């Protein structure tokens, strides 16, 4: 969700996908995005990030490092830098952090699905499943409509 004067750009700097052992049994996938550095130039913020999908127990990892560049009003950029410094370089204002993490997740999850296939790991997101219930047709009915709705 972007304001009319907010522009978000995302670039990858490093991409890594590794499978440590064969995939078997119950697997837990933990996805995480972390902001590692924030700097500013005029009305732009440069935000370094690391996204990871960890496959447990010690099955594999997908790691993507990159940069999010946000162009916004000088006031919002100033507020973001003040909050970043005040929080010990851990937080942005909530509205901006939401935009940044959503941009990271939206882009990196797609890339992580592709990378997981390359190293034979399950996709880091649940795959949709179709469930079809068999219904008894009404007496005298020859209903041939599709069963997918």
C-alpha positions in Angstrom: 0.0 0.0 0.0 1.8 3.1 -1.2 0.9 6.7 -0.7 0.6 8.8 -3.8 4.0 10.4 -3.1 5.7 7.2 -1.8 7.8 5.1 -4.2 9.4 1.8 -3.2 12.2 0.1 -5.2 13.8 -3.2 -4.2 17.1 -4.6 -5.4 18.8 -7.9 -4.6 22.5 -7.9 -3.6 23.1 -11.5 -2.7 21.0 -14.7 -3.1 21.8 -18.1 -1.5 19.9 -21.4 -1.4 21.4 -24.5 0.3 20.0 -27.9 1.1 22.1 -29.5 3.9 20.3 -32.9 4.0 17.6 -34.9 2.2 14.0 -33.7 2.8 12.0 -36.2 4.9 9.5 -36.2 7.7 8.0 -33.1 9.3 9.6 -29.9 8.2 9.1 -26.4 9.7 9.9 -23.4 7.5 10.5 -20.1 9.3 10.4 -17.0 7.1 12.0 -13.7 8.5 12.9 -10.3 7.2 15.4 -8.1 9.1 16.4 -4.5 8.5 20.2 -4.3 8.8 21.0 -0.6 8.0 19.2 2.6 7.1 20.7 5.7 5.5 19.3 8.7 3.7 19.9 11.0 0.8 17.6 14.0 0.4 14.0 12.5 0.3 15.2 8.9 -0.1 15.9 6.2 2.4 18.2 3.3 1.6 17.3 0.3 3.7 19.5 -2.8 3.7 17.7 -6.1 4.5 18.1 -9.8 4.9 15.3 -12.2 4.2 15.6 -15.9 5.1 13.6 -19.1 5.0 15.1 -21.6 7.4 14.1 -25.2 7.0 14.1 -27.1 10.3 15.4 -29.4 11.5 18.6 -28.4 9.7 17.4 -29.2 6.2 18.3 -26.0 4.4 18.2 -22.3 4.1 17.3 -19.6 1.5 18.9 -16.2 2.2 18.3 -13.0 0.2 20.1 -9.8 1.0 19.3 -6.5 -0.7 18.2 -2.9 -0.5 14.9 -1.2 -0.4 14.9 2.4 -1.6 11.9 4.6 -0.5 11.3 8.0 -2.0 8.9 10.0 0.2 8.4 13.5 1.7 11.3 15.0 3.6 9.2 15.0 6.7 8.6 11.2 6.6 12.2 10.5 5.8 13.3 12.7 8.7 10.8 10.9 11.0 12.1 7.5 9.9 15.7 8.5 10.6 14.9 9.8 14.0 13.0 6.6 14.9 15.8 4.4 13.5 18.4 6.2 15.7 16.2 6.5 18.8 15.5 2.7 18.7 19.1 1.8 18.6 19.0 1.1 14.8 16.2 -1.5 15.1 12.9 0.2 14.1 11.3 2.4 11.6 8.0 4.2 12.2 5.2 1.5 12.2 3.6 2.7 9.0 6.9 2.8 7.1 8.1 -0.5 8.6 4.8 -2.1 7.4 5.4 -0.9 3.8 9.1 -2.0 3.8 8.5 -5.5 5.2 5.5 -6.0 2.9 7.6 -5.1 -0.1 10.4 -7.4 1.1 8.0 -10.3 1.7 6.1 -9.8 -1.6 9.3 -9.9 -3.6 11.4 -12.3 -1.7 8.8 -15.0 -1.2 8.4 -15.3 -5.0 12.1 -15.5 -5.4 12.4 -18.1 -2.5 9.8 -20.3 -4.2 11.9 -20.4 -7.4 15.2 -21.0 -5.4 13.6 -23.8 -3.4 12.8 -25.6 -6.5 16.4 -25.3 -7.7 17.8 -27.0 -4.6 14.9 -29.5 -4.1 13.5 -27.9 -1.0 9.7 -27.6 -0.4 8.3 -24.2 -1.3 8.6 -21.8 1.8 4.8 -21.1 1.6 1.9 -23.5 1.9 0.7 -24.8 -1.4 -3.0 -24.6 -2.1 -5.0 -27.9 -2.0 -8.2 -28.7 -3.7 -10.9 -30.5 -1.8 -13.8 -31.9 -3.7 -16.8 -33.2 -1.9 -18.8 -35.8 -3.7 -22.5 -34.8 -3.7 -25.3 -37.1 -4.5 -27.3 -35.8 -7.4 -30.9 -35.0 -6.8 -33.3 -37.7 -8.0 -33.9 -37.1 -11.8 -31.0 -34.6 -12.0 -28.5 -34.7 -14.9 -26.5 -31.7 -13.6 -23.2 -31.6 -15.6 -22.0 -28.2 -14.3 -18.3 -28.0 -13.3 -17.3 -29.2 -9.8 -14.8 -26.4 -9.4 -16.3 -23.2 -8.1 
